[in-house]
């Protein structure tokens, strides 16, 4: 586990760091079941290896939309309660990568438009984070982007119940990163949770935010 220290720099420095540290190289493990994306947690890595042998890989992409306010925020959604996967959970805009998508970034931008009506003209893509594997067999490639304020959202109620913003400073403060554990076939794996007001951010969303902290905020 990396040493946790509060992020103490401006929004401009955050975006500068992100542009310097992130690229748009697509990792082969996004679609290759023989390659398991490392999580840094031994139990989770073993779980992902088991799942890769038992079920098809499900490539997906999400948009980490960092809204460039004076105090920047991250745009998140609450998934509709009737969905088959992750119903009611806090998530990033995004979803599975379709064959017609030109790239994972294109998939994330398409999903952001379809789910919450976030128009591409407000989005400045910066680069991909590390690939993130889930217990549902998804391989998620997060795309970080600076989002210009002034957009108007249009919520697709079939997929999303709500969209809201959380201060980036809260999410990048490791003091707000709770560590929990869960058993999977006798294997104990760890996961993050970041409760905010009445929102419970956990699982893949919290895990990806932790990766964002480690990639951008740590020296």
Backbone as ProteinMPNN parsed JSONL, in Angstrom:
{"seq_chain_A": "XXXXXXXXXXXXXXXXXXXXXXXXXXXXXXXXXXXXXXXXXXXXXXXXXXXXXXXXXXXXXXXXXXXXXXXXXXXXXXXXXXXXXXXXXXXXXXXXXXXXXXXXXXXXXXXXXXXXXXXXXXXXXXXXXXXXXXXXXXXXXXXXXXXXXXXXXXXXXXXXXXXXXXXXXXXXXXXXXXXXXXXXXXXXXXXXXXXXXXXXXXXXXXXXXXXXXXXXXXX", "coords_chain_A": {"N_chain_A": [[0.842, -1.188, 0.0], [0.573, 2.158, -0.911], [1.992, 5.071, 0.606], [-0.252, 7.276, 2.158], [-1.061, 10.542, 1.555], [-2.377, 13.847, 1.933], [-3.676, 15.566, -0.937], [-2.255, 18.489, -1.999], [-2.466, 20.813, -3.901], [-3.16, 23.106, -6.618], [-6.076, 23.321, -8.83], [-5.23, 23.796, -11.425], [-2.662, 22.716, -11.354], [-3.323, 20.075, -10.896], [-4.536, 19.337, -13.377], [-2.362, 19.812, -15.057], [-0.532, 17.923, -14.095], [-1.959, 15.589, -14.684], [-2.014, 15.675, -17.504], [0.684, 15.38, -18.0], [1.228, 12.846, -17.028], [-0.525, 10.938, -18.04], [-1.615, 8.913, -20.817], [-2.94, 7.953, -24.072], [-2.692, 5.266, -24.646], [-3.889, 2.058, -25.317], [-4.337, -0.615, -23.172], [-3.373, -4.025, -23.719], [-4.635, -5.942, -22.11], [-7.239, -5.169, -21.895], [-8.897, -6.58, -23.581], [-7.809, -9.117, -23.674], [-8.077, -12.166, -22.26], [-6.106, -13.696, -21.112], [-4.419, -12.007, -19.883], [-4.282, -10.458, -16.867], [-5.429, -7.58, -15.293], [-3.41, -5.974, -12.919], [-4.184, -5.297, -9.496], [-2.978, -4.51, -7.192], [-3.757, -5.626, -4.858], [-3.52, -8.7, -3.361], [-5.546, -10.631, -2.939], [-7.639, -9.662, -4.57], [-6.379, -9.802, -7.077], [-6.117, -12.592, -7.376], [-8.825, -13.292, -7.449], [-9.615, -12.008, -9.847], [-8.124, -13.439, -11.697], [-9.284, -15.966, -11.497], [-11.908, -15.401, -12.381], [-11.369, -14.63, -15.013], [-10.835, -17.048, -16.202], [-13.264, -18.259, -16.164], [-15.406, -16.81, -17.27], [-16.456, -14.695, -20.034], [-14.385, -11.906, -20.993], [-15.372, -8.569, -20.394], [-15.177, -5.779, -21.973], [-15.037, -2.352, -21.055], [-15.609, 1.207, -20.722], [-15.154, 4.228, -18.922], [-15.934, 7.641, -18.041], [-14.002, 9.883, -16.339], [-14.984, 12.683, -15.312], [-13.768, 15.68, -14.674], [-14.761, 18.598, -13.44], [-14.02, 21.879, -14.239], [-14.3, 23.965, -12.149], [-13.763, 26.811, -9.91], [-13.207, 25.531, -7.535], [-12.578, 22.429, -8.26], [-14.682, 19.684, -9.328], [-15.898, 16.261, -9.387], [-17.858, 14.607, -11.708], [-20.462, 12.463, -11.105], [-22.69, 9.604, -11.287], [-25.835, 8.179, -10.264], [-26.82, 4.99, -10.688], [-29.687, 3.599, -12.368], [-32.318, 1.958, -10.572], [-33.371, -0.327, -11.678], [-31.559, -1.681, -13.261], [-29.581, -4.417, -14.612], [-26.899, -4.776, -13.901], [-25.036, -3.565, -11.202], [-27.104, -2.024, -10.021], [-28.511, 0.979, -8.822], [-26.125, 1.886, -7.773], [-23.342, 4.167, -7.158], [-21.617, 5.65, -9.817], [-19.314, 6.235, -12.557], [-20.066, 8.099, -15.567], [-20.523, 5.932, -18.295], [-19.855, 2.698, -19.863], [-20.249, -0.491, -21.512], [-17.964, -1.262, -24.177], [-18.782, -0.824, -27.466], [-18.783, -2.556, -30.684], [-18.892, -0.634, -32.713], [-17.673, 1.581, -31.671], [-14.989, 3.82, -31.942], [-12.833, 3.867, -30.242], [-11.851, 3.198, -26.781], [-12.114, 5.697, -25.466], [-13.959, 6.972, -27.158], [-16.155, 5.365, -26.649], [-16.629, 5.961, -23.933], [-17.264, 8.7, -24.099], [-19.533, 8.574, -25.745], [-21.294, 7.108, -24.096], [-21.499, 8.893, -21.949], [-22.913, 10.936, -23.14], [-25.283, 9.575, -23.869], [-26.259, 8.699, -21.385], [-26.388, 10.921, -19.578], [-26.48, 13.212, -21.074], [-24.189, 14.771, -21.448], [-22.455, 16.948, -23.341], [-20.022, 16.642, -25.962], [-18.619, 18.896, -26.669], [-17.938, 20.245, -24.397], [-15.941, 18.797, -23.259], [-12.617, 17.998, -22.574], [-10.508, 15.648, -23.313], [-7.945, 13.9, -21.502], [-6.361, 11.59, -20.895], [-5.818, 7.994, -20.356], [-6.423, 6.183, -17.333], [-5.061, 3.457, -15.319], [-5.978, 0.123, -16.271], [-8.901, -1.386, -14.928], [-10.138, -4.124, -13.197], [-13.163, -5.964, -12.477], [-15.387, -7.813, -10.242], [-17.458, -8.711, -11.756], [-16.506, -9.397, -14.151], [-15.919, -7.3, -15.813], [-13.628, -5.305, -17.638], [-12.444, -2.321, -17.066], [-11.643, 0.697, -18.596], [-10.662, 3.718, -17.563], [-11.191, 7.04, -18.652], [-9.726, 10.092, -18.231], [-10.836, 13.443, -18.021], [-10.906, 16.971, -18.547], [-13.577, 19.038, -17.847], [-15.441, 21.64, -19.131], [-17.192, 24.139, -17.369], [-20.726, 25.045, -17.529], [-22.311, 23.371, -18.969], [-25.418, 21.659, -19.7], [-27.269, 19.128, -18.289], [-28.981, 16.143, -19.388], [-30.847, 13.802, -18.163], [-31.02, 10.362, -18.677], [-33.503, 8.488, -17.75], [-33.913, 5.785, -17.912], [-31.491, 4.632, -17.52], [-30.084, 6.047, -15.579], [-30.579, 7.421, -12.379], [-29.834, 9.797, -11.184], [-27.551, 12.589, -11.375], [-24.603, 14.058, -10.096], [-22.233, 16.235, -8.426], [-19.062, 15.898, -6.843], [-16.723, 17.333, -4.648], [-13.421, 17.533, -5.888], [-11.304, 17.774, -4.128], [-12.193, 16.464, -1.847], [-12.396, 13.802, -2.744], [-9.774, 13.262, -3.426], [-8.495, 13.236, -1.039], [-6.838, 11.171, 1.038], [-7.623, 10.622, 3.603], [-10.312, 10.269, 3.467], [-10.64, 7.843, 2.323], [-11.85, 4.9, 2.867], [-11.029, 1.571, 3.865], [-12.181, -1.607, 3.163], [-13.093, -5.106, 3.417], [-13.872, -8.182, 1.718], [-15.086, -11.507, 1.285], [-14.294, -13.852, -1.228], [-14.945, -16.831, -2.448], [-13.428, -18.003, -0.413], [-11.236, -16.377, -0.529], [-9.864, -13.461, 0.682], [-10.472, -10.211, -0.222], [-9.679, -6.765, -0.806], [-11.391, -3.584, -0.764], [-12.246, -0.182, -1.634], [-14.065, 2.494, -0.038], [-15.832, 5.581, -0.138], [-17.638, 7.415, 1.474], [-19.874, 10.128, 0.978], [-21.629, 12.776, 2.157], [-24.965, 11.932, 1.741], [-24.344, 9.971, -0.035], [-23.048, 6.85, -1.019], [-20.106, 5.96, -2.027], [-18.41, 3.399, -3.492], [-16.678, 0.246, -4.102], [-15.926, -0.438, -7.53], [-15.991, 2.232, -8.465], [-14.987, 3.79, -6.302], [-12.532, 2.497, -6.126], [-11.319, 3.15, -8.588], [-11.142, 5.908, -8.287], [-9.287, 5.963, -6.229], [-7.056, 4.999, -7.627], [-6.745, 7.165, -9.361], [-5.958, 9.108, -7.506], [-3.479, 7.988, -6.691], [-2.026, 7.982, -9.082], [-1.973, 10.669, -9.919], [-1.828, 12.465, -7.727], [0.159, 11.678, -5.908], [3.721, 12.101, -5.419]], "CA_chain_A": [[0.0, 0.0, 0.0], [1.355, 3.379, -0.989], [1.771, 6.014, 1.694], [-1.356, 8.176, 1.861], [-0.854, 11.918, 1.979], [-3.36, 14.72, 1.297], [-3.295, 16.291, -2.14], [-2.22, 19.902, -1.647], [-2.077, 21.649, -5.025], [-4.283, 23.767, -7.266], [-6.73, 22.597, -9.916], [-4.374, 23.899, -12.617], [-1.583, 21.745, -11.212], [-3.911, 18.748, -11.091], [-4.676, 19.078, -14.812], [-1.012, 19.746, -15.619], [0.014, 16.615, -13.733], [-2.68, 14.564, -15.437], [-1.553, 15.693, -18.894], [2.069, 14.9, -18.042], [1.364, 11.455, -16.572], [-1.465, 10.026, -18.685], [-1.546, 8.773, -22.275], [-4.086, 7.264, -24.663], [-2.326, 3.915, -25.055], [-4.888, 1.092, -24.871], [-3.646, -1.811, -22.69], [-3.859, -5.274, -24.328], [-5.473, -6.69, -21.175], [-8.636, -4.741, -22.013], [-9.645, -7.614, -24.291], [-7.091, -10.39, -23.621], [-8.4, -12.853, -21.009], [-4.889, -14.281, -20.543], [-3.711, -10.947, -19.166], [-5.134, -9.974, -15.779], [-4.943, -6.27, -14.821], [-3.051, -6.029, -11.499], [-4.912, -4.347, -8.657], [-2.195, -4.153, -6.015], [-4.265, -6.412, -3.743], [-3.305, -10.096, -3.751], [-6.818, -11.328, -3.004], [-8.355, -9.217, -5.77], [-5.694, -10.35, -8.242], [-6.489, -14.002, -7.485], [-10.214, -13.314, -7.876], [-9.693, -11.643, -11.263], [-7.572, -14.547, -12.468], [-10.312, -17.011, -11.52], [-13.002, -14.954, -13.24], [-10.92, -14.61, -16.406], [-10.905, -18.423, -16.717], [-14.631, -18.785, -16.089], [-16.396, -16.046, -18.018], [-15.848, -13.819, -21.034], [-13.99, -10.545, -20.626], [-16.384, -7.582, -20.786], [-14.482, -4.481, -22.05], [-15.868, -1.18, -20.78], [-14.887, 2.473, -20.553], [-15.891, 5.243, -18.168], [-15.396, 8.994, -18.126], [-13.773, 10.624, -15.095], [-15.232, 14.06, -15.746], [-13.358, 16.639, -13.645], [-15.335, 19.873, -13.862], [-13.026, 22.898, -13.915], [-14.744, 25.101, -11.342], [-12.702, 27.356, -9.064], [-12.921, 24.344, -6.736], [-13.036, 21.409, -9.208], [-15.53, 18.594, -8.857], [-15.994, 15.086, -10.25], [-19.256, 14.342, -12.052], [-20.815, 11.062, -10.894], [-24.092, 9.264, -11.498], [-26.437, 7.069, -9.522], [-27.422, 4.141, -11.694], [-31.103, 3.299, -12.161], [-32.536, 0.824, -9.678], [-33.865, -1.503, -12.398], [-30.533, -2.226, -14.14], [-29.11, -5.753, -14.266], [-25.575, -4.686, -13.291], [-24.733, -2.437, -10.317], [-28.302, -1.194, -9.87], [-28.548, 1.92, -7.725], [-24.805, 2.24, -7.257], [-22.688, 5.37, -7.662], [-20.744, 5.247, -10.906], [-18.941, 7.232, -13.554], [-20.714, 7.875, -16.859], [-19.77, 4.961, -19.089], [-20.466, 1.389, -20.061], [-19.517, -1.43, -22.347], [-17.433, -0.766, -25.451], [-19.465, -1.437, -28.598], [-17.938, -2.718, -31.879], [-18.898, 0.579, -33.539], [-16.883, 2.634, -31.027], [-13.653, 3.943, -32.536], [-11.829, 3.699, -29.193], [-12.474, 3.273, -25.459], [-12.508, 7.075, -25.212], [-15.187, 7.222, -27.901], [-17.223, 4.681, -25.923], [-16.923, 6.719, -22.72], [-17.942, 9.935, -24.497], [-20.866, 8.204, -26.22], [-22.105, 6.743, -22.942], [-21.776, 10.103, -21.179], [-23.976, 11.649, -23.85], [-26.515, 8.797, -23.812], [-26.746, 8.557, -20.013], [-26.682, 12.176, -18.863], [-26.529, 14.342, -22.001], [-22.992, 15.62, -21.367], [-22.036, 17.173, -24.72], [-18.58, 16.515, -26.176], [-17.981, 20.203, -26.842], [-17.474, 20.712, -23.092], [-15.019, 17.805, -22.716], [-11.228, 17.992, -23.048], [-9.914, 14.398, -22.847], [-6.55, 14.026, -21.087], [-5.657, 10.316, -21.033], [-6.387, 6.857, -19.647], [-5.843, 5.615, -16.124], [-4.782, 2.034, -15.415], [-7.124, -0.756, -16.463], [-9.473, -1.814, -13.655], [-10.965, -5.317, -13.317], [-14.206, -6.099, -11.461], [-15.855, -9.162, -9.967], [-18.463, -9.062, -12.752], [-15.817, -9.702, -15.394], [-15.651, -6.106, -16.608], [-12.321, -4.661, -17.682], [-12.836, -0.919, -17.231], [-10.579, 1.65, -18.897], [-11.161, 5.059, -17.251], [-10.635, 8.171, -19.387], [-9.778, 11.326, -17.448], [-11.089, 14.603, -18.884], [-11.294, 18.268, -17.997], [-14.893, 19.43, -18.367], [-15.688, 23.074, -18.995], [-18.516, 24.432, -16.784], [-21.716, 25.664, -18.407], [-23.104, 22.342, -19.626], [-26.74, 21.309, -19.165], [-27.422, 17.683, -18.366], [-30.277, 15.556, -19.736], [-30.739, 12.488, -17.547], [-31.752, 9.234, -19.264], [-34.023, 7.814, -16.564], [-33.85, 4.329, -18.093], [-30.17, 4.164, -17.113], [-29.516, 6.834, -14.479], [-31.56, 8.11, -11.541], [-29.385, 11.131, -10.793], [-26.156, 12.969, -11.612], [-24.222, 15.022, -9.071], [-20.806, 16.537, -8.394], [-18.381, 15.77, -5.551], [-15.46, 18.085, -4.72], [-12.21, 16.763, -6.156], [-10.467, 17.801, -2.929], [-12.683, 15.407, -0.959], [-12.085, 12.488, -3.311], [-8.329, 13.088, -3.465], [-7.978, 13.236, 0.331], [-6.819, 9.766, 1.467], [-8.329, 10.484, 4.861], [-11.686, 9.88, 3.145], [-10.594, 6.546, 1.631], [-12.023, 3.788, 3.789], [-10.652, 0.264, 3.349], [-13.017, -2.7, 3.628], [-12.729, -6.391, 2.822], [-14.966, -9.095, 1.425], [-14.582, -12.834, 0.932], [-14.693, -14.413, -2.521], [-14.521, -18.231, -2.512], [-12.367, -18.224, 0.55], [-10.165, -15.406, -0.726], [-10.213, -12.135, 1.197], [-10.01, -9.132, -1.092], [-9.926, -5.443, -0.253], [-11.999, -2.59, -1.646], [-12.355, 1.147, -1.051], [-15.338, 3.205, 0.058], [-15.638, 7.008, 0.107], [-18.959, 8.014, 1.726], [-19.929, 11.584, 0.86], [-22.991, 13.199, 2.496], [-25.832, 10.758, 1.744], [-23.935, 9.098, -1.143], [-22.067, 5.827, -0.632], [-19.241, 5.67, -3.17], [-17.621, 2.237, -3.099], [-16.435, -0.707, -5.172], [-15.097, -0.038, -8.662], [-15.9, 3.694, -8.55], [-14.025, 4.233, -5.293], [-11.223, 1.954, -6.48], [-10.77, 3.941, -9.68], [-10.764, 7.201, -7.71], [-8.023, 5.749, -5.513], [-6.01, 4.942, -8.651], [-6.546, 8.545, -9.795], [-5.143, 9.743, -6.462], [-2.111, 7.469, -6.698], [-1.349, 8.353, -10.323], [-1.863, 12.114, -10.144], [-1.579, 13.266, -6.538], [1.399, 11.318, -5.259], [4.906, 12.597, -6.147]], "C_chain_A": [[0.88, 1.242, 0.0], [1.019, 4.292, 0.182], [0.711, 7.024, 1.282], [-1.071, 9.549, 2.424], [-1.872, 12.798, 1.269], [-2.805, 15.398, 0.051], [-3.381, 17.784, -1.85], [-1.682, 20.713, -2.823], [-3.324, 22.136, -5.738], [-4.89, 22.894, -8.354], [-5.886, 22.647, -11.185], [-3.239, 22.887, -12.547], [-2.108, 20.328, -11.378], [-4.004, 18.41, -12.577], [-3.309, 18.989, -15.483], [-0.373, 18.389, -15.327], [-0.648, 15.502, -14.54], [-2.198, 14.51, -16.883], [-0.136, 15.145, -19.015], [2.173, 13.4, -17.79], [0.484, 10.459, -17.315], [-1.295, 10.042, -20.202], [-2.822, 8.095, -22.767], [-3.696, 5.905, -25.239], [-3.339, 2.935, -24.466], [-4.18, -0.19, -24.429], [-4.214, -3.079, -23.319], [-4.806, -6.046, -23.426], [-6.936, -6.246, -21.21], [-9.485, -5.833, -22.651], [-9.015, -8.999, -24.21], [-7.317, -11.053, -22.267], [-7.18, -13.469, -20.352], [-4.061, -13.27, -19.766], [-4.659, -10.36, -18.127], [-4.595, -8.638, -15.281], [-4.62, -6.32, -13.334], [-3.767, -4.943, -10.706], [-4.066, -3.82, -7.503], [-2.649, -4.864, -4.769], [-4.217, -7.882, -4.14], [-4.62, -10.865, -3.876], [-7.614, -10.957, -4.242], [-7.712, -9.774, -7.03], [-6.046, -11.82, -8.449], [-7.932, -14.146, -7.961], [-10.336, -13.023, -9.369], [-9.143, -12.752, -12.151], [-8.577, -15.688, -12.573], [-11.432, -16.639, -12.479], [-12.622, -14.965, -14.709], [-10.97, -16.001, -17.031], [-12.346, -18.905, -16.855], [-15.653, -18.039, -16.941], [-15.719, -15.098, -18.989], [-15.454, -12.465, -20.453], [-15.029, -9.573, -21.181], [-15.715, -6.196, -20.819], [-15.456, -3.316, -21.852], [-14.982, 0.043, -20.629], [-15.774, 3.431, -19.784], [-15.182, 6.581, -18.303], [-15.25, 9.574, -16.728], [-13.815, 12.095, -15.468], [-14.922, 15.01, -14.597], [-13.774, 18.026, -14.12], [-14.458, 21.004, -13.333], [-13.663, 24.142, -13.299], [-13.541, 25.687, -10.612], [-12.25, 26.301, -8.058], [-13.446, 23.163, -7.547], [-13.82, 20.294, -8.538], [-15.422, 17.421, -9.829], [-17.464, 14.777, -10.454], [-19.525, 12.84, -11.96], [-22.3, 10.85, -11.144], [-24.538, 8.228, -10.483], [-27.226, 6.252, -10.521], [-28.872, 3.822, -11.34], [-31.271, 2.01, -11.365], [-32.943, -0.443, -10.407], [-32.81, -2.149, -13.298], [-30.075, -3.605, -13.662], [-27.779, -5.723, -13.524], [-25.463, -3.416, -12.45], [-25.906, -1.475, -10.149], [-28.195, -0.31, -8.636], [-27.2, 2.392, -7.212], [-24.294, 3.556, -7.855], [-21.642, 4.955, -8.686], [-20.253, 6.477, -11.666], [-19.836, 7.052, -14.772], [-19.873, 6.892, -17.67], [-20.491, 3.644, -19.186], [-19.627, 0.543, -20.988], [-19.07, -0.774, -23.653], [-18.107, -1.532, -26.585], [-18.52, -1.58, -29.787], [-17.843, -1.451, -32.728], [-18.077, 1.713, -32.928], [-15.469, 2.648, -31.592], [-12.552, 3.66, -31.523], [-12.548, 3.618, -27.857], [-12.908, 4.689, -25.092], [-13.82, 7.4, -25.905], [-16.373, 6.562, -27.206], [-17.622, 5.462, -24.677], [-17.674, 8.01, -23.038], [-19.359, 9.655, -24.982], [-21.789, 7.904, -25.036], [-22.448, 7.963, -22.091], [-22.894, 10.918, -21.821], [-25.314, 10.908, -23.713], [-27.107, 8.756, -22.404], [-27.19, 9.87, -19.396], [-26.674, 13.403, -19.773], [-25.358, 15.286, -21.89], [-22.398, 15.748, -22.77], [-20.523, 17.18, -24.855], [-17.881, 17.863, -26.282], [-17.458, 20.774, -25.523], [-16.319, 19.869, -22.544], [-13.651, 17.891, -23.387], [-10.55, 16.72, -22.519], [-8.423, 14.562, -22.566], [-5.776, 12.722, -21.265], [-6.332, 9.236, -20.213], [-5.661, 6.604, -18.332], [-5.509, 4.137, -16.373], [-6.083, 1.256, -15.606], [-7.582, -1.305, -15.118], [-10.397, -3.002, -13.88], [-11.974, -5.414, -12.191], [-14.638, -7.548, -11.318], [-16.965, -9.605, -10.909], [-17.827, -9.384, -14.106], [-15.551, -8.507, -16.272], [-14.172, -5.735, -16.524], [-12.594, -3.201, -18.036], [-11.608, -0.057, -17.498], [-11.109, 3.055, -18.634], [-10.428, 6.123, -18.074], [-10.824, 9.433, -18.553], [-9.974, 12.502, -18.404], [-11.35, 15.837, -18.045], [-12.603, 18.659, -18.661], [-15.123, 20.907, -18.077], [-17.067, 23.302, -18.392], [-19.434, 25.087, -17.812], [-22.592, 24.666, -19.122], [-24.472, 22.194, -18.95], [-26.933, 19.815, -19.356], [-28.859, 17.3, -18.737], [-30.22, 14.097, -19.288], [-31.613, 11.471, -18.288], [-32.232, 8.352, -18.109], [-34.037, 6.296, -16.706], [-32.528, 3.772, -17.591], [-29.663, 4.82, -15.831], [-30.639, 7.502, -13.705], [-31.153, 9.546, -11.253], [-27.944, 11.328, -11.228], [-25.812, 14.085, -10.631], [-22.712, 15.196, -9.095], [-20.272, 16.436, -6.965], [-17.07, 16.538, -5.648], [-14.264, 17.166, -4.945], [-11.333, 16.691, -4.911], [-10.891, 16.732, -1.93], [-12.238, 14.035, -1.456], [-10.588, 12.218, -3.351], [-7.685, 13.196, -2.087], [-8.003, 11.801, 0.847], [-7.44, 9.545, 2.835], [-9.778, 10.083, 4.679], [-11.766, 8.524, 2.45], [-10.672, 5.418, 2.65], [-11.626, 2.471, 3.11], [-11.529, -0.804, 4.006], [-12.54, -3.996, 2.968], [-13.968, -7.255, 2.66], [-14.366, -10.431, 1.01], [-15.145, -13.281, -0.403], [-14.095, -15.815, -2.605], [-13.324, -18.517, -1.605], [-11.19, -17.287, 0.437], [-10.636, -14.051, -0.204], [-9.625, -11.075, 0.273], [-10.426, -7.79, -0.483], [-10.623, -4.547, -1.274], [-12.151, -1.278, -0.881], [-13.811, 1.612, -0.983], [-15.041, 4.65, 0.439], [-17.002, 7.661, 0.338], [-18.894, 9.54, 1.67], [-21.368, 12.023, 1.07], [-23.878, 11.956, 2.534], [-25.507, 9.795, 0.599], [-22.878, 8.108, -0.646], [-21.3, 5.408, -1.88], [-18.34, 4.509, -2.768], [-17.34, 1.37, -4.337], [-15.553, -0.143, -6.269], [-14.932, 1.471, -8.743], [-14.891, 4.235, -7.551], [-12.624, 3.724, -5.614], [-10.55, 2.746, -7.581], [-10.359, 5.325, -9.183], [-9.474, 7.086, -6.908], [-6.859, 5.665, -6.492], [-5.701, 6.345, -9.163], [-5.67, 9.292, -8.785], [-3.689, 9.287, -6.551], [-1.349, 7.893, -7.942], [-1.061, 9.849, -10.427], [-1.394, 12.868, -8.905], [-0.286, 12.921, -5.816], [2.594, 11.805, -6.071], [5.388, 11.597, -7.192]], "O_chain_A": [[1.807, 1.365, 0.8], [-0.104, 4.283, 0.687], [0.766, 7.569, 0.18], [-0.864, 9.706, 3.627], [-2.208, 12.532, 0.115], [-1.629, 15.756, -0.011], [-4.446, 18.291, -1.497], [-0.572, 21.241, -2.757], [-4.422, 21.636, -5.491], [-4.322, 21.877, -8.752], [-5.825, 21.672, -11.935], [-2.889, 22.27, -13.553], [-1.422, 19.472, -11.936], [-3.6, 17.324, -12.994], [-3.118, 18.173, -16.385], [0.247, 17.783, -16.201], [0.021, 14.586, -15.018], [-1.995, 13.426, -17.43], [0.207, 14.517, -20.017], [3.097, 12.751, -18.278], [0.719, 9.254, -17.232], [-0.889, 11.045, -20.788], [-3.678, 7.711, -21.97], [-4.299, 5.443, -26.207], [-3.619, 2.97, -23.268], [-3.482, -0.802, -25.237], [-5.433, -3.2, -23.441], [-5.695, -6.739, -23.92], [-7.786, -6.898, -20.603], [-10.655, -5.996, -22.305], [-9.633, -9.972, -24.641], [-6.821, -10.576, -21.246], [-7.204, -13.742, -19.152], [-3.113, -13.636, -19.072], [-5.715, -9.827, -18.47], [-3.433, -8.554, -14.885], [-5.492, -6.682, -12.545], [-3.936, -3.818, -11.178], [-4.4, -2.798, -6.903], [-2.015, -4.738, -3.721], [-4.811, -8.271, -5.146], [-4.794, -11.656, -4.804], [-8.198, -11.823, -4.893], [-8.416, -10.176, -7.956], [-6.253, -12.249, -9.584], [-8.235, -15.015, -8.778], [-11.071, -13.709, -10.079], [-9.654, -12.974, -13.249], [-8.703, -16.308, -13.629], [-11.858, -17.458, -13.293], [-13.453, -15.274, -15.563], [-11.127, -16.13, -18.245], [-12.614, -19.858, -17.587], [-16.682, -18.614, -17.296], [-14.557, -14.735, -18.807], [-16.103, -11.949, -19.544], [-15.506, -9.738, -22.304], [-15.687, -5.509, -19.798], [-16.553, -3.302, -22.412], [-13.771, -0.065, -20.435], [-16.991, 3.451, -19.965], [-13.998, 6.649, -18.634], [-16.237, 9.741, -16.012], [-12.813, 12.677, -15.884], [-15.709, 15.137, -13.658], [-13.215, 18.562, -15.077], [-14.185, 21.082, -12.135], [-13.577, 25.235, -13.858], [-12.439, 25.142, -10.677], [-11.06, 26.185, -7.762], [-14.65, 22.907, -7.53], [-13.648, 20.004, -7.354], [-14.922, 17.565, -10.944], [-18.229, 14.692, -9.493], [-18.892, 12.045, -12.654], [-23.072, 11.808, -11.205], [-23.725, 7.497, -9.918], [-28.179, 6.742, -11.129], [-29.24, 3.781, -10.166], [-30.463, 1.088, -11.475], [-32.875, -1.53, -9.833], [-33.132, -3.083, -14.032], [-30.162, -3.926, -12.477], [-27.544, -6.535, -12.629], [-25.759, -2.321, -12.929], [-25.722, -0.258, -10.137], [-27.839, -0.771, -7.552], [-27.143, 3.22, -6.302], [-24.752, 3.996, -8.909], [-20.872, 4.022, -8.455], [-20.715, 7.596, -11.445], [-20.329, 5.947, -14.998], [-18.649, 7.012, -17.721], [-21.594, 3.48, -18.665], [-18.451, 0.821, -21.22], [-19.714, 0.144, -24.159], [-18.009, -2.757, -26.652], [-17.559, -0.821, -29.904], [-16.829, -1.221, -33.388], [-17.811, 2.708, -33.602], [-14.83, 1.603, -31.704], [-11.452, 3.256, -31.903], [-13.736, 3.933, -27.784], [-13.956, 4.87, -24.473], [-14.697, 8.031, -25.315], [-17.467, 7.124, -27.171], [-18.81, 5.613, -24.391], [-18.613, 8.374, -22.329], [-20.284, 10.406, -24.67], [-22.921, 8.386, -24.981], [-23.558, 8.062, -21.568], [-23.718, 11.515, -21.127], [-26.349, 11.528, -23.471], [-28.327, 8.777, -22.247], [-28.243, 9.936, -18.762], [-26.845, 14.523, -19.291], [-25.487, 16.471, -22.197], [-21.897, 14.77, -23.325], [-19.819, 17.666, -23.97], [-16.683, 17.964, -26.016], [-16.628, 21.684, -25.527], [-15.775, 20.182, -21.485], [-13.545, 17.862, -24.613], [-10.065, 16.715, -21.388], [-7.72, 15.266, -23.29], [-4.641, 12.746, -21.742], [-7.282, 9.497, -19.475], [-4.448, 6.786, -18.23], [-5.656, 3.635, -17.487], [-7.148, 1.681, -15.157], [-6.761, -1.648, -14.268], [-11.34, -2.909, -14.665], [-11.69, -4.997, -11.068], [-14.311, -8.399, -12.146], [-17.377, -10.764, -10.867], [-18.531, -9.614, -15.088], [-15.012, -8.658, -17.369], [-13.551, -5.842, -15.467], [-12.936, -2.888, -19.176], [-10.649, -0.075, -16.727], [-11.93, 3.546, -19.407], [-9.202, 6.106, -18.178], [-11.949, 9.797, -18.21], [-9.356, 12.553, -19.467], [-11.942, 15.759, -16.968], [-12.727, 18.618, -19.885], [-15.015, 21.361, -16.938], [-18.037, 22.707, -18.864], [-18.979, 25.613, -18.829], [-23.528, 25.058, -19.818], [-24.651, 22.557, -17.788], [-26.777, 19.299, -20.462], [-29.811, 18.022, -18.444], [-29.616, 13.259, -19.958], [-32.804, 11.702, -18.496], [-31.462, 7.565, -17.558], [-34.164, 5.591, -15.705], [-32.434, 2.587, -17.27], [-28.898, 4.212, -15.083], [-31.548, 8.083, -14.298], [-32.008, 10.418, -11.095], [-27.205, 10.364, -11.427], [-26.638, 14.958, -10.365], [-21.997, 14.403, -9.708], [-20.938, 16.833, -6.008], [-16.364, 16.406, -6.647], [-14.118, 16.146, -4.272], [-10.691, 15.671, -4.661], [-10.049, 16.156, -1.241], [-11.762, 13.209, -0.678], [-10.172, 11.06, -3.314], [-6.46, 13.242, -1.978], [-9.084, 11.257, 1.075], [-7.755, 8.412, 3.197], [-10.414, 9.61, 5.621], [-12.846, 8.105, 2.033], [-9.657, 5.03, 3.229], [-11.863, 2.287, 1.916], [-11.611, -0.896, 5.231], [-11.693, -3.977, 2.075], [-14.968, -7.087, 3.358], [-13.271, -10.481, 0.45], [-16.332, -13.107, -0.676], [-12.891, -15.972, -2.808], [-12.359, -19.177, -1.99], [-10.242, -17.382, 1.217], [-11.688, -13.557, -0.608], [-8.42, -11.055, 0.022], [-11.404, -7.706, 0.261], [-10.469, -4.722, -2.482], [-12.182, -1.26, 0.349], [-14.66, 1.179, -1.762], [-14.134, 4.926, 1.224], [-17.477, 8.395, -0.529], [-17.991, 10.161, 2.231], [-22.241, 11.692, 0.268], [-23.585, 11.018, 3.276], [-26.299, 8.904, 0.296], [-21.939, 8.484, 0.056], [-21.781, 4.607, -2.682], [-17.584, 4.621, -1.803], [-17.713, 1.717, -5.457], [-14.564, 0.539, -5.999], [-13.843, 1.952, -9.057], [-14.035, 5.045, -7.905], [-11.64, 4.432, -5.4], [-9.345, 2.992, -7.523], [-9.335, 5.857, -9.613], [-8.659, 8.008, -6.907], [-5.786, 6.203, -6.22], [-4.538, 6.686, -9.378], [-4.753, 10.02, -9.167], [-2.773, 10.107, -6.493], [-0.145, 8.141, -7.871], [-0.026, 10.25, -10.96], [-0.63, 13.826, -9.027], [0.309, 13.786, -5.174], [2.498, 11.913, -7.293], [6.369, 11.857, -7.889]]}, "name": "protein", "num_of_chains": 1, "seq": "XXXXXXXXXXXXXXXXXXXXXXXXXXXXXXXXXXXXXXXXXXXXXXXXXXXXXXXXXXXXXXXXXXXXXXXXXXXXXXXXXXXXXXXXXXXXXXXXXXXXXXXXXXXXXXXXXXXXXXXXXXXXXXXXXXXXXXXXXXXXXXXXXXXXXXXXXXXXXXXXXXXXXXXXXXXXXXXXXXXXXXXXXXXXXXXXXXXXXXXXXXXXXXXXXXXXXXXXXXX"}
